[in-house]
Amino acid sequence: MVHEIKNRKTKLPRLGIIINYGLRLVGLAAVIGLFYVCGATFSTVLGVYLGYRVLRLVLRLFGLVLSVIFTVVSIVVLVLFITLLIF
């Protein structure tokens, strides 16, 4: 039983690495295809890639800010509710 769990843990990361490299190869093929089909320049592809990364970062930051706001509001509501129950 213990050996089966250890074997599963050692096999899963290799699969993840293979999937990660596969996705990178697909992305590289997409970039090469974009160069070939659209005649895009290197700066255009780099700009689109960096714009995508910045947009993803901004959306993640926006989600974190909303999460913090929701948490603070929830804590304030709980404290108000508890103080009303006490009095």
N, C-alpha and C positions, 0 to 999 in steps of 0.2 A: 504494500500500500504506500509506504513512504517513498520507495524507489520510483513508483509510478508518478507520484506528485513531483519528485525531483526531475524526472525525465521530461515531464510536461513543461516545467519551468525552464529547462535548458533548451527545449525545442522551439518554444514560442518566440523568443527574441530573434532567433535566426529568421523565422518567417517574417517578422516585422521588418527586419533589415532588407530582406528580399523584396518585400512589397514597397518599401521606401525607395530602393534603387529603381524598381520598375516604374514607379510614378515619376521619378526624376528623368528617366529615359523617355517616358511619354511626353513630359514637359519639354525636354530638349528637342524631341521630334516635332512637337508643335511649333516651337520657335523656328526651327529650320524650315518647316513647311510655310510659316508665315513669311520668312525671307523669300522663299521660292515663289509662292503663289501671289502674294500682294506686292512684292518688290519693296518691302519695308526696309528702312535703314536700321542700323544697329541702335542709333539713338532713339528711334521711335519705339522699338521693342523694349529697350531699357526703360524708357519713360513710362510705358504701359505697365511694366513689371513693378517699377518703384511706386507708381500711382496706386496699383492694386495693394501693395504692401502697406502704404500709408493709410489707405482707406480701411483696410482690415485693422490696423492699429487704432485708428480713430474710433471705429465701431466697437472694438474691444474696450477702449477707454470709456466710451459713452455707456456701455453696459455696466462697467465697474462703478461709475459714478451713480447711475440709477440704482444699482444694488446697495450702495452705501446710503443713499437717500432713503430708500425703502426700509433699510435696517434701522436707521436712526428714527424714522417716523414710527416704526413698529415699537421700538423701545420706549419712545415718549408716550405712545398710546397705552402700552402695558403699565408704565409707571403711573399714569393718570388713573387708569382703571383700578390699580391696586390701592392708590391713595384714597380714591372714592369708596372702595370697599372698607378700608380701615376706618374712615370717618363716617 
